[in-house]
Amino acid sequence: MIDPNLYITLALASLAGLAMIVAGGLAGWRGWLSLRRLELDNAQDGRMPAVSTGSRIEIADLKERIKKLEAIAAGVDL
């Protein structure tokens, strides 16, 4: 029969591993929140404009259209 101390040791090791994973995740979450808070503070102070994901996509789309128009003007076949 298996020793009950083995089960206790495995349970405690698993609990310790889970605690380390949770602590790391919590530290990452707090870091991400402080980064977002810093970005919002800078955007409100006027030092950095707040740029949404949608506007970044639109800017990338416009750059792509400009490249296509320049290629057409240069006579390059796309």
The first five atom37 places (N, CA, C, CB, O) and aatype in JSON, in Angstrom:
{
  "aatype": [12, 9, 3, 14, 2, 10, 18, 9, 16, 10, 0, 10, 0, 15, 10, 0, 7, 10, 0, 12, 9, 19, 0, 7, 7, 10, 0, 7, 17, 1, 7, 17, 10, 15, 10, 1, 1, 10, 6, 10, 3, 2, 0, 5, 3, 7, 1, 12, 14, 0, 19, 15, 16, 7, 15, 1, 9, 6, 9, 0, 3, 10, 11, 6, 1, 9, 11, 11, 10, 6, 0, 9, 0, 0, 7, 19, 3, 10],
  "atom_mask": [
    [1, 1, 1, 1, 1],
    [1, 1, 1, 1, 1],
    [1, 1, 1, 1, 1],
    [1, 1, 1, 1, 1],
    [1, 1, 1, 1, 1],
    [1, 1, 1, 1, 1],
    [1, 1, 1, 1, 1],
    [1, 1, 1, 1, 1],
    [1, 1, 1, 1, 1],
    [1, 1, 1, 1, 1],
    [1, 1, 1, 1, 1],
    [1, 1, 1, 1, 1],
    [1, 1, 1, 1, 1],
    [1, 1, 1, 1, 1],
    [1, 1, 1, 1, 1],
    [1, 1, 1, 1, 1],
    [1, 1, 1, 0, 1],
    [1, 1, 1, 1, 1],
    [1, 1, 1, 1, 1],
    [1, 1, 1, 1, 1],
    [1, 1, 1, 1, 1],
    [1, 1, 1, 1, 1],
    [1, 1, 1, 1, 1],
    [1, 1, 1, 0, 1],
    [1, 1, 1, 0, 1],
    [1, 1, 1, 1, 1],
    [1, 1, 1, 1, 1],
    [1, 1, 1, 0, 1],
    [1, 1, 1, 1, 1],
    [1, 1, 1, 1, 1],
    [1, 1, 1, 0, 1],
    [1, 1, 1, 1, 1],
    [1, 1, 1, 1, 1],
    [1, 1, 1, 1, 1],
    [1, 1, 1, 1, 1],
    [1, 1, 1, 1, 1],
    [1, 1, 1, 1, 1],
    [1, 1, 1, 1, 1],
    [1, 1, 1, 1, 1],
    [1, 1, 1, 1, 1],
    [1, 1, 1, 1, 1],
    [1, 1, 1, 1, 1],
    [1, 1, 1, 1, 1],
    [1, 1, 1, 1, 1],
    [1, 1, 1, 1, 1],
    [1, 1, 1, 0, 1],
    [1, 1, 1, 1, 1],
    [1, 1, 1, 1, 1],
    [1, 1, 1, 1, 1],
    [1, 1, 1, 1, 1],
    [1, 1, 1, 1, 1],
    [1, 1, 1, 1, 1],
    [1, 1, 1, 1, 1],
    [1, 1, 1, 0, 1],
    [1, 1, 1, 1, 1],
    [1, 1, 1, 1, 1],
    [1, 1, 1, 1, 1],
    [1, 1, 1, 1, 1],
    [1, 1, 1, 1, 1],
    [1, 1, 1, 1, 1],
    [1, 1, 1, 1, 1],
    [1, 1, 1, 1, 1],
    [1, 1, 1, 1, 1],
    [1, 1, 1, 1, 1],
    [1, 1, 1, 1, 1],
    [1, 1, 1, 1, 1],
    [1, 1, 1, 1, 1],
    [1, 1, 1, 1, 1],
    [1, 1, 1, 1, 1],
    [1, 1, 1, 1, 1],
    [1, 1, 1, 1, 1],
    [1, 1, 1, 1, 1],
    [1, 1, 1, 1, 1],
    [1, 1, 1, 1, 1],
    [1, 1, 1, 0, 1],
    [1, 1, 1, 1, 1],
    [1, 1, 1, 1, 1],
    [1, 1, 1, 1, 1]
  ],
  "atom_positions": [
    [[0.83, -1.18, 0.0], [0.0, 0.0, 0.0], [0.88, 1.26, 0.0], [-0.95, -0.01, 1.21], [1.98, 1.26, 0.55]],
    [[0.38, 2.3, -0.62], [1.16, 3.54, -0.75], [1.07, 4.33, 0.54], [0.66, 4.39, -1.96], [0.02, 4.41, 1.19]],
    [[2.19, 4.91, 0.89], [2.29, 5.68, 2.13], [1.44, 6.96, 2.03], [3.77, 6.04, 2.42], [1.51, 7.65, 1.01]],
    [[0.65, 7.28, 3.05], [-0.17, 8.51, 3.0], [0.67, 9.78, 2.93], [-1.08, 8.57, 4.22], [0.2, 10.82, 2.47]],
    [[1.9, 9.7, 3.39], [2.76, 10.89, 3.32], [3.04, 11.28, 1.87], [4.09, 10.63, 4.05], [3.28, 12.45, 1.58]],
    [[3.02, 10.32, 0.96], [3.21, 10.61, -0.45], [2.09, 11.5, -0.98], [3.28, 9.31, -1.26], [2.35, 12.47, -1.69]],
    [[0.86, 11.18, -0.62], [-0.27, 12.0, -1.05], [-0.19, 13.41, -0.48], [-1.59, 11.34, -0.64], [-0.48, 14.39, -1.17]],
    [[0.2, 13.5, 0.77], [0.31, 14.82, 1.41], [1.43, 15.63, 0.73], [0.59, 14.68, 2.94], [1.26, 16.82, 0.47]],
    [[2.54, 14.98, 0.44], [3.65, 15.67, -0.21], [3.27, 16.13, -1.61], [4.88, 14.76, -0.28], [3.58, 17.26, -1.99]],
    [[2.61, 15.28, -2.38], [2.18, 15.67, -3.72], [1.16, 16.8, -3.68], [1.59, 14.47, -4.45], [1.21, 17.71, -4.5]],
    [[0.25, 16.75, -2.73], [-0.75, 17.81, -2.61], [-0.1, 19.15, -2.26], [-1.8, 17.44, -1.56], [-0.45, 20.19, -2.81]],
    [[0.85, 19.11, -1.32], [1.52, 20.35, -0.93], [2.39, 20.9, -2.06], [2.37, 20.11, 0.32], [2.46, 22.11, -2.25]],
    [[3.05, 20.01, -2.8], [3.86, 20.47, -3.93], [2.98, 21.07, -5.02], [4.69, 19.31, -4.5], [3.33, 22.09, -5.61]],
    [[1.84, 20.44, -5.27], [0.91, 20.97, -6.27], [0.36, 22.33, -5.83], [-0.24, 19.99, -6.51], [0.24, 23.25, -6.64]],
    [[0.03, 22.44, -4.56], [-0.48, 23.7, -4.04], [0.58, 24.79, -4.12], [-0.95, 23.52, -2.59], [0.26, 25.94, -4.44]],
    [[1.83, 24.45, -3.81], [2.91, 25.44, -3.9], [3.11, 25.87, -5.36], [4.22, 24.86, -3.33], [3.32, 27.06, -5.63]],
    [[3.06, 24.92, -6.3], [3.2, 25.27, -7.71], [2.07, 26.16, -8.19], [0.0, 0.0, 0.0], [2.3, 27.13, -8.92]],
    [[0.87, 25.85, -7.78], [-0.28, 26.67, -8.14], [-0.15, 28.07, -7.56], [-1.58, 26.03, -7.67], [-0.49, 29.06, -8.22]],
    [[0.34, 28.16, -6.32], [0.52, 29.47, -5.69], [1.55, 30.3, -6.45], [0.95, 29.3, -4.22], [1.38, 31.51, -6.6]],
    [[2.62, 29.67, -6.93], [3.63, 30.4, -7.7], [3.07, 30.89, -9.03], [4.86, 29.52, -7.95], [3.35, 32.01, -9.45]],
    [[2.27, 30.06, -9.68], [1.66, 30.47, -10.95], [0.7, 31.63, -10.74], [0.92, 29.28, -11.61], [0.68, 32.59, -11.52]],
    [[-0.1, 31.56, -9.69], [-1.05, 32.63, -9.39], [-0.32, 33.92, -9.04], [-1.99, 32.21, -8.23], [-0.72, 35.0, -9.47]],
    [[0.77, 33.81, -8.25], [1.54, 35.0, -7.89], [2.16, 35.64, -9.12], [2.64, 34.63, -6.87], [2.17, 36.87, -9.24]],
    [[2.67, 34.83, -10.03], [3.24, 35.38, -11.27], [2.18, 36.05, -12.13], [0.0, 0.0, 0.0], [2.41, 37.11, -12.7]],
    [[1.02, 35.43, -12.22], [-0.08, 36.02, -12.98], [-0.55, 37.33, -12.38], [0.0, 0.0, 0.0], [-0.86, 38.28, -13.1]],
    [[-0.61, 37.36, -11.06], [-1.04, 38.59, -10.38], [-0.02, 39.71, -10.6], [-1.23, 38.33, -8.88], [-0.4, 40.86, -10.8]],
    [[1.26, 39.37, -10.56], [2.29, 40.39, -10.8], [2.19, 40.91, -12.24], [3.71, 39.81, -10.54], [2.32, 42.11, -12.48]],
    [[1.96, 40.02, -13.19], [1.79, 40.45, -14.58], [0.56, 41.32, -14.75], [0.0, 0.0, 0.0], [0.6, 42.32, -15.47]],
    [[-0.53, 40.95, -14.11], [-1.77, 41.74, -14.19], [-1.56, 43.13, -13.62], [-2.91, 41.03, -13.43], [-1.99, 44.12, -14.22]],
    [[-0.9, 43.23, -12.47], [-0.63, 44.54, -11.87], [0.28, 45.38, -12.77], [0.0, 44.38, -10.48], [0.08, 46.59, -12.89]],
    [[1.27, 44.74, -13.39], [2.14, 45.47, -14.3], [1.39, 45.99, -15.51], [0.0, 0.0, 0.0], [1.61, 47.11, -15.95]],
    [[0.49, 45.15, -16.06], [-0.3, 45.58, -17.21], [-1.23, 46.73, -16.82], [-1.12, 44.4, -17.77], [-1.39, 47.69, -17.58]],
    [[-1.83, 46.65, -15.64], [-2.71, 47.73, -15.19], [-1.93, 49.03, -14.98], [-3.42, 47.34, -13.88], [-2.42, 50.1, -15.33]],
    [[-0.73, 48.94, -14.43], [0.05, 50.17, -14.24], [0.49, 50.75, -15.58], [1.28, 49.89, -13.36], [0.56, 51.97, -15.74]],
    [[0.79, 49.89, -16.55], [1.11, 50.37, -17.89], [-0.07, 51.09, -18.52], [1.56, 49.22, -18.78], [0.09, 52.17, -19.08]],
    [[-1.25, 50.5, -18.44], [-2.45, 51.15, -19.0], [-2.73, 52.47, -18.27], [-3.67, 50.2, -18.9], [-3.11, 53.45, -18.9]],
    [[-2.56, 52.48, -16.95], [-2.79, 53.71, -16.18], [-1.81, 54.79, -16.62], [-2.65, 53.44, -14.66], [-2.18, 55.95, -16.76]],
    [[-0.55, 54.4, -16.85], [0.46, 55.36, -17.31], [0.1, 55.89, -18.69], [1.85, 54.71, -17.33], [0.24, 57.08, -18.95]],
    [[-0.34, 55.02, -19.59], [-0.75, 55.45, -20.93], [-1.93, 56.42, -20.86], [-1.11, 54.24, -21.8], [-1.94, 57.42, -21.57]],
    [[-2.9, 56.13, -20.01], [-4.05, 57.03, -19.89], [-3.66, 58.36, -19.29], [-5.13, 56.38, -19.04], [-4.16, 59.4, -19.72]],
    [[-2.77, 58.36, -18.29], [-2.31, 59.61, -17.7], [-1.56, 60.46, -18.72], [-1.41, 59.33, -16.48], [-1.74, 61.67, -18.79]],
    [[-0.71, 59.81, -19.52], [0.03, 60.55, -20.54], [-0.9, 61.09, -21.62], [1.1, 59.66, -21.18], [-0.68, 62.19, -22.13]],
    [[-1.93, 60.33, -21.96], [-2.88, 60.79, -22.98], [-3.68, 61.98, -22.46], [-3.83, 59.65, -23.39], [-3.98, 62.9, -23.22]],
    [[-4.01, 61.98, -21.19], [-4.79, 63.09, -20.63], [-3.93, 64.34, -20.48], [-5.37, 62.7, -19.27], [-4.44, 65.46, -20.59]],
    [[-2.63, 64.16, -20.24], [-1.75, 65.31, -20.11], [-1.4, 65.93, -21.46], [-0.48, 64.91, -19.39], [-0.84, 67.02, -21.51]],
    [[-1.72, 65.24, -22.53], [-1.43, 65.75, -23.86], [-0.07, 65.37, -24.37], [0.0, 0.0, 0.0], [0.32, 65.8, -25.46]],
    [[0.67, 64.58, -23.62], [2.01, 64.18, -24.06], [1.96, 63.08, -25.1], [2.83, 63.73, -22.88], [2.85, 62.97, -25.94]],
    [[0.92, 62.27, -25.04], [0.81, 61.16, -25.97], [-0.66, 61.03, -26.38], [1.34, 59.82, -25.35], [-1.52, 60.85, -25.51]],
    [[-0.96, 61.13, -27.64], [-2.36, 61.0, -28.05], [-2.86, 59.57, -27.85], [-2.53, 61.41, -29.51], [-2.14, 58.6, -28.08]],
    [[-4.11, 59.47, -27.42], [-4.72, 58.16, -27.25], [-5.11, 57.62, -28.63], [-5.97, 58.23, -26.31], [-5.91, 58.23, -29.34]],
    [[-4.54, 56.5, -29.0], [-4.78, 55.89, -30.31], [-5.48, 54.57, -30.09], [-3.45, 55.71, -31.1], [-4.97, 53.69, -29.4]],
    [[-6.64, 54.44, -30.69], [-7.37, 53.19, -30.54], [-6.91, 52.19, -31.59], [-8.89, 53.43, -30.65], [-6.24, 52.55, -32.56]],
    [[-7.27, 50.95, -31.39], [-6.9, 49.9, -32.33], [-7.55, 50.12, -33.68], [-7.29, 48.53, -31.78], [-6.93, 49.89, -34.72]],
    [[-8.79, 50.58, -33.67], [-9.5, 50.83, -34.93], [-8.81, 51.88, -35.77], [0.0, 0.0, 0.0], [-8.73, 51.75, -36.99]],
    [[-8.33, 52.94, -35.13], [-7.65, 53.99, -35.89], [-6.31, 53.51, -36.43], [-7.46, 55.24, -35.02], [-5.87, 53.94, -37.49]],
    [[-5.64, 52.61, -35.69], [-4.38, 52.06, -36.18], [-4.63, 51.2, -37.42], [-3.69, 51.22, -35.09], [-3.83, 51.22, -38.37]],
    [[-5.72, 50.47, -37.42], [-6.06, 49.64, -38.58], [-6.37, 50.53, -39.77], [-7.27, 48.72, -38.26], [-5.96, 50.24, -40.89]],
    [[-7.1, 51.62, -39.54], [-7.42, 52.54, -40.62], [-6.16, 53.18, -41.19], [-8.38, 53.62, -40.12], [-6.05, 53.34, -42.41]],
    [[-5.23, 53.54, -40.33], [-3.98, 54.15, -40.8], [-3.19, 53.16, -41.64], [-3.12, 54.63, -39.6], [-2.63, 53.51, -42.68]],
    [[-3.14, 51.9, -41.19], [-2.43, 50.87, -41.96], [-3.1, 50.65, -43.31], [-2.38, 49.54, -41.19], [-2.43, 50.46, -44.33]],
    [[-4.43, 50.69, -43.33], [-5.16, 50.54, -44.59], [-4.87, 51.69, -45.54], [-6.67, 50.43, -44.33], [-4.69, 51.49, -46.74]],
    [[-4.83, 52.9, -45.0], [-4.52, 54.06, -45.83], [-3.1, 54.0, -46.39], [-4.7, 55.35, -45.03], [-2.87, 54.35, -47.54]],
    [[-2.15, 53.54, -45.57], [-0.78, 53.4, -46.06], [-0.7, 52.38, -47.19], [0.17, 52.99, -44.92], [0.03, 52.58, -48.16]],
    [[-1.44, 51.31, -47.06], [-1.46, 50.29, -48.11], [-2.06, 50.85, -49.39], [-2.24, 49.06, -47.65], [-1.56, 50.56, -50.48]],
    [[-3.12, 51.62, -49.28], [-3.72, 52.23, -50.46], [-2.78, 53.21, -51.14], [-5.02, 52.94, -50.09], [-2.71, 53.28, -52.37]],
    [[-2.04, 53.96, -50.33], [-1.08, 54.91, -50.89], [0.0, 54.18, -51.67], [-0.44, 55.77, -49.78], [0.39, 54.6, -52.76]],
    [[0.5, 53.06, -51.1], [1.52, 52.27, -51.81], [0.99, 51.75, -53.13], [1.99, 51.1, -50.94], [1.71, 51.75, -54.14]],
    [[-0.27, 51.3, -53.15], [-0.86, 50.81, -54.39], [-1.0, 51.93, -55.41], [-2.23, 50.17, -54.11], [-0.7, 51.73, -56.59]],
    [[-1.43, 53.1, -54.97], [-1.57, 54.23, -55.89], [-0.22, 54.68, -56.43], [-2.26, 55.39, -55.19], [-0.11, 55.05, -57.6]],
    [[0.82, 54.65, -55.57], [2.15, 55.02, -56.04], [2.66, 54.01, -57.06], [3.14, 55.11, -54.86], [3.31, 54.38, -58.04]],
    [[2.34, 52.72, -56.83], [2.76, 51.68, -57.77], [2.05, 51.86, -59.11], [2.48, 50.28, -57.2], [2.65, 51.67, -60.16]],
    [[0.76, 52.22, -59.07], [0.01, 52.44, -60.3], [0.58, 53.65, -61.03], [-1.49, 52.65, -59.99], [0.71, 53.63, -62.26]],
    [[0.92, 54.71, -60.28], [1.47, 55.91, -60.91], [2.84, 55.64, -61.51], [1.56, 57.04, -59.89], [3.21, 56.26, -62.51]],
    [[3.58, 54.71, -60.92], [4.92, 54.39, -61.44], [4.84, 53.4, -62.6], [5.82, 53.82, -60.33], [5.84, 53.14, -63.27]],
    [[3.65, 52.85, -62.83], [3.48, 51.91, -63.94], [3.81, 50.48, -63.58], [0.0, 0.0, 0.0], [4.01, 49.65, -64.47]],
    [[3.87, 50.17, -62.29], [4.17, 48.81, -61.84], [2.86, 48.03, -61.78], [4.88, 48.82, -60.45], [1.86, 48.51, -61.24]],
    [[2.88, 46.83, -62.34], [1.69, 45.99, -62.33], [1.62, 45.22, -61.02], [1.69, 45.02, -63.54], [2.55, 44.49, -60.67]],
    [[0.53, 45.38, -60.31], [0.36, 44.64, -59.04], [-0.21, 43.29, -59.34], [-0.54, 45.41, -58.05], [-0.44, 42.5, -58.42]]
  ]
}
